[in-house]
Each structure stands twice: as structure tokens, then as C-alpha cells.
């Protein structure tokens, strides 16, 4: 127990000190350094095999991020996303409330399809952000909307990776999650965008907003233009109801990418692929580093210690401890790593409740960790995209929506 405690202290200490005092070090390198230090303190030396195995823990997620980013960037390059954005503005410009809601859904879309919050920030997030700024929403609020949209999109169906990890750990099929996840995320998404942005939007000058959205007269904007996106969304929904047709998500994205090459402007696939990997490589490195860290924590007993600490309380204190520790550990290990460490024992702790609702609520709490340093996979990416200088400003703006996420999750655990 003492050795596991020392490992946990060293790992957390390196991450916190590194993220505060050495900001130029990539987070993936910091996570890997903490894994190496944890192995040394735990008495295992430099276990190269465990580092290699751990780095492949989230291999499927890395492939999903890579292919999902490629798919979304091809849709940007062939003009489909510009057409969709223009259509949303043209249809809803007379209703600021509806326009903001549909722009929020557009931000969430890549994360809903890929399960990755950074994918949403780096694709539709950077596409929608200039529109929000044009509507009069300040930079910090815009970054906060993008961060929360990416967070909620990561938890929304059809792809909720933390829920998949938990379901695999408790031998439960990933089925029946669509309804609970929609109920948990969509009202929060609507509230968030209206809470942060509606007060700044009065009247909308359609022409001014559309002026910043590229238009290509050769693209008709009909169903053919949106066929790749409709194919991917439709297939994701269909396979949740017919598991027999399930195909690996990276293959679905790759098929959608091939379709997109024939439904819009000509695309230089090699150039777009290079751009996509430039945006995805940092996220993929985070997955690899977190996997190595989880492997070391399991090997040294620090993972079991974290579980015992999370489940050491009972009654109301149990709910409070879960609500407090889940985002913190989600920020430390990303929601995916936190789900792998905490998700299974927490679901078992509520074995008397509906496992689907419990898993859905837990993933929402863990998802809030994507706003928390040191990883902050939605918050930091949004802050960088909008050039927000002080990350604390974004955290303050997201405080109310994030708190509502935790309160709603706890309410599900108490009353389900």
C-alpha cells in the first residue's frame, strides 16, 4: 500500500508540476515521463515491454481519431461542411435561439461520430467559431461553447468510447445507450449554448455572417453533397440496433471518406491526409502516453489504490466523492483512461441499479474531466484554437454547465 501511494504521489506530482512550470513540454511527453518515474519508484526499473503494451491500449481509439479527422477534413475540403453551415444560417437566421442550437449540434457532430472531443474542436469547432464571433459572442464565451460542445458530443450517441470501455469491462453489450445518452446530453447542450451565447445575440445580419463562409457555385448542396455524412450517421445508428452488421468504426469513416471524394469539389487526398494527421497526432500521442501510464499504475498497484479511494465512502459521501474525483481523474488520465480505471468498479458499486443508466451518468461525469488540466482534451484545444490567453477564464465560463453535468449525473445515480 505504501509503495502504491508513493507511485501515485510521484505520478500526480510530476503531472501537476510539469503542467504548471514547464508549459512548453507536450502533455504526452509529460504523461510518459510520469509513467517512467512511477515504474522506477515502484521498483520495476524501465519495463519497456509494459510501456509498449500500454501504448497500444487505445489503438482502436487512435484509428478512430485518425480516420474521423480525415473524414471531417475531406468534408471541409470538398465544400460539404461549408454548404451545411450556409444552409443552417440561411434557414435559422431569423431565430437566434434555433441558430445557436443547430450550430452547437454542428460542433458536437464529429465527437458524436468519432468519440473524440479534440476531433470536434479541430474540425467543425474551428469552422463554427468564426460564425459565433461574427454573431457578437466574445472570444472566451465562444471558446467555452466549443469546449462544452466537444465534451457533450464525446458523451452523446452513437459513439461513446468511455461507455464502450466500461461495457467491455463488465461484459455488457454496448446496446440501449442511445436514449439515456441523448436525454443526458442534448438538454445540457441546448442550455450551454444559450447560457453562454444567447445574451450577446440580438439581430442577425445574414449577409454579414454568410460573407465569411466560402461558397462554390459548382456545388448544388443537395442530398448528394451530404451523402457521405448521411451514410456515416445512418450506419452508426443502424448498427446500434442491428449489431450483426457492425463494422469497425475506422472502416466506416474510411468508406465515408471515399464517398466524399466524389460528391463535391476535387480534393487532394494526400494533402488533406497530411493536414489531418498533423491535427490528430497530438491526440493520438496522448492516447499512447495515457495507455502506458495506466499500464504502469496497474503494475505498481496505484490503479487499485485509486479505485479503493474512490469507493472508500458510503451513502451521500459516496456520491460526493464520485462527483469530485471523476472529473479530476478524467483530467489526469483523460475520460477514456479514467473509464478504464474507475468505470468498471463504479458500475459494480451500483449493481442494484440499471447498468445502462449508471454507465451513461458515469461517462458524463468522467467527460467533465476533459475540461480539467493537465490533459483537458476539449478545453485546452478550444482555448488554443480561439487563442484564449488565460485558460482559467474558459474554466470560469464553463463552471455552470459543468456543474450541471455533475448534478444531473448524481441525480441519475440517486433516483434511477
N, C-alpha and C positions, 0 to 999 in steps of 0.2 A: 504493500500500500504506500509506504514512504517513497519507494523508487518511482512508482507511477505518479505520485504527487509532484515529485521533483521534475519529472519529464513534462508534466502538464504546465508547471510554473515556467520552465525554460521555454517551452514552445510558445506559450502566450506572451511571455516577456519579450522574446525576440520579435514576434509579430507586432506587438504594440510599440516597442521602442523603434523598430525599423521603420514602421509606417509613419511615425511622428518625426523622427530626427533624420532619416535618410530617405527623403521623398523621391529621389531620383532612381532608387533601386526598383526594378519592376516587381510587382507583387508576387508573381510566380517565382522569381528568384528568392524572395524573402520567405515564401512558404517552403521552398525546397531547403533553404538554409535552416529553417526551424526543424524540418524533418531530420536533417543530418545531425543537428545538435541534440534532438530528442533521442536518436538512436545511440549517440555517444554517451549521453547521461544515463540512458537505460542499460548500458553495459553491453551493447551489441556491436560496437565498433562502427564500421562502414558497410552495412549489409546491402551490397549492390543488387543482389537478386530481389530483395524486398522493394527497393526503390524502383526497379524495372517493372515488377509485377504491379505495384501500386500505381505507377504512372499510366498503366493500361486499364485501370479500374473503370474509368469513364470513357473508354474508347468509342462506344456507340454514341455517347453524347457528343464527342468531338466530331464524329462523322455527321451527326445531325446538324450541328452548328455550321460545319463547313459547307454541306450541301444546301442547307437552308439559306445561308448567306449568299451562296452562288445563285440560288433560285430568285431571291428577292432582288439581287443586283442585276440579274438579267431582265427582270420585270421593269426595273428602273431604266436600264439601257434601251430596251425596246419601246419605251414610252407608255407601257401599260399602267404603271403607278401614277404617272402624270395625268393620264386620261381619267383614272379613277378619282384622283384628287380634284380635278377640274369638275367632274360630274357631281361630286359631293358638294362643292362650293356653289355650283350653279343651281342645284336643287334646293339647298337649305340656306342660302344666303339671307333670305328674309326672316329666318328664325335662328338667332344666335345660339339659343339653347340647343336645338337639334344639330346645328352645325358643329358645335363643340363636342357633342356626344359622339357624332359619327367620326370626327377627327380623332377622338380618343380611341374608338374602335379600330381605326386605321393604324394607330400607334401600336395597339395591342396585337394586331394580326400576326406579325412574324413570330412573336413569342408564343402565341397560341398554337402556331403550326410547328415550331421547332422546339418549344420548351425552353428557349434560351432568352433571358432578358436582354443581354447585350445585343443579340440579333435584332431585337425590336428597336433599340436605341440607334444602332448603326445603319439601319435601313429606313423604315418608314418614320422613325423618330426624327432623323435629320431632314426628312422630306417635309414633315408636318410642322416642325419648329419654326421655320420662317413664316409660315402662314399664321401661326399663333402670334408671333411678334407683330406681323402686319395688322392683326386684329386689335392691337393695342395692349396685349398682355406682356408685362415686364419679363426680362430675361430670366430672373430667378424663378418666377412662377412658371414660365414656360419649361424650364429645365425640370422643375418639380413634377409638372404634368407628364412629361416624357418619362421620367424615372418611375412614377407610380403606374403609368400605363404599361411600361415594360414589366414591372413587378406583377401586376394583376394579370397581364397576358401570359406570363410564365405559369401562373396557377390555373388559369382558365382552361377549359377543354378546347380541343380534343387531346392535346399533348401536355400532360403534367408530369414531368420527369420525377420530381420527388415522390409523387403518389405511386409512380411505377416502381421506384426503388423500394418503397415501403411494402407495396403489394407483393413484390417478388420475395421480400424477406419473410413475410407471414404466409406465403403460399396462397395468395388470394389473387384471382384473375383481375386484370385491370378492366373491369366492366361495371357499368352502372354509375360511373362518376360524373357523367355529363350534367345531369340535373343538379346535384349538390354543388358542383363547382360553379355552374352558371349562377345559381342562387347566391353563392358567397361572393363572387367577383363582380358581376355586372352592376348591381346596385352601388357597390363601392366605386366602380369606375365612373358611373354617372355622377355620383356625389363629388368625387375628387375633382373632375374637370370643371364642374360648376362651382365648387367651393373655391378653387384656385383661380379660375379664369373668368367666370361669368360677370363678375363685378366690373371688369375692365372693358367689356364689350357692350357697346350701345347699338350703334347702327353699323352696318357692314357695306362698304363700297365694293361691290362685286368686281368691278373692272380693276380696281387697285390691287385686290387680292389675286385675281387671275393673271395680272401682269407678270407676277413672279413665277408662274407655273408654265414651264415650256409647253408649246403646242406644236404638233406636226400635222399639217393638213392631210397627209397621206394615211394617217391612222383614223379609221372611221369611229372607233370607240364602241362598237357593238359587242355582241357576245363572243365573237371570235377573238377579239383583243383580250378579253377576260377569261378565255377558255382554260389556259394553264392554271390560273388561280382557282377557278371553279373546280377544275379537276382535282387539285391537291386538297382543297377544303372538302369537296364531296367525298373523296376517297377516305380521308381521315374520319369523317363522320360515319361513313358506311362500314368501315372495318371495326368501329366500336360496337356496332350492332351485329355484324357478321364476322366473328373472329376467324372463321375458316379462310377468308380472303386476305388475311393480314400479310402484309409485305413490309420488309424493313423500311423504316421511315426515310433513311438516306436514298433508297432506290426510288421512293415516291417523289422526293424532291428532284432527283436527277431526271426522272421522266418528265416532270413538270418543266424543268429547265429546257429539255429537248423540244417540248411543245412550244415553249416561249420563243424559241429561235425562229419559228415560222409564223408567228401571229402579230408581229409589229415591225418596227424598224429593224434594219440589218444590225446585227450585234457581232462585235469582235470578241468571240468567246474567250480566247486566250487572254486578252487584256482585261476583260471583266473578271475572269477567274483569278488573275493576279491581284486585282483590287480586292476581291472578296477574301482571299487568303490573308492579305495584309490586315484587313479588319478582323478576321476570325482568329488569327494566330495567337493574339494575346489571350483571348478567351480559352482557346484550346490549351495553351500553356498553363493557365490557371487550373483547368481540369486535371492535367497531368500532375501538377505540383500538389494539389489537394489530395489526389489519389495516393501519392507517395506518403503524404503526411498522415492520412488515415491508416495506411498500412503500418507505419511506424507506431502510431498510437495504439493500434490493436496489438501489435507485437510486444509493446512495453507495458500494457495494462492501463495506459492513460485513457483509452476509449471506454473501458469498463468503469473506470473511476468517474468519468463524466456522466455515464448513464446512472450510476448509483447516486451521484449528487443531484441529478435531475429528478429521480424518483424517491429521494430520501424523505420527502414530506408527504403528509396525507391531508385529506379534507380541503378546505379553502386554500391552504398554503400550497397544496399541490398544483392547483390551477394557477395561482400567482407565480409559482416558481417556473412553471412551463411557459407562461406568457412572458416572463422576464428572460429566461435563459435561452429560449428558442431563437429569438432574433439575434442575440449576442453570438450564439454558436453558429447561427446561419451566416453572420458577418465574418466569423472566424474561418469557417470551412465551406462557405457558400451554402445555399439551401440544399444543393444536391448532396454535398458531403455531410451536412447536418442530418439530412433524411437517412443517410446510410448509417450514421452513428446513433442517432436518437429515435428515429422514426419507428423502428420495429419494437423496441421495448415500450415506447409510449403507447402504441396501439394495443399492445398486450396488457398494459396497465389499465386500459379501459375496455377489457374484453367483454364486459357485460353490456356494452353499447353497440350501436350499429357501426360496424368497422368501416364502411364506406364514408359515412359522415365524419367519423373520428379522423380518418386519414385525410379527408378533404380539409377539415379545420386545422389539423396539424401542419399541412403543407402551406396553408395561408400564413400561419404564424412563422414558420420557417422562412417563407418568402419575404417577410418583412426584413429578414436579415440581409437581403440584397441592397438595403439602404445603409447598413451598418459597416463601418470600417472594421478590419483593414481591407477586405475584399470589395464590398459594396458594388456588386457587379451591375446593378442598374443605376444607382445614384452617382457613382464616380464617372461612369461612361456618359451619363446625361450631362453632368457638370462640365466634363471636358468638351463635349460636343457644342455646348452653349457658351463655353468659355466663362463659366462662373468661377470667380477667384476664390471665394471662401465657401468651402463645402458645408460649413456649419449653417450658412444661410439657406441652403437647399434642405438640410435636415429640419430646420425650423418650419419651413413651409409644408413639409411632408408630415409633420408631427401629428396633426389632427387625423388625416386619412390613415396613417399607420396605426395610430391608437385605435381607430375604429376597426381596423383589420383584426387587431388583437382582441378587442372586446367582443366582436362578433364570433370569433373563433372560440373564445372561452364560453360564450353563451351556448354555442352548439354542444360543447363538451358537457355543460351542466344540464341542459334541458332536452337534449335529443332523446 
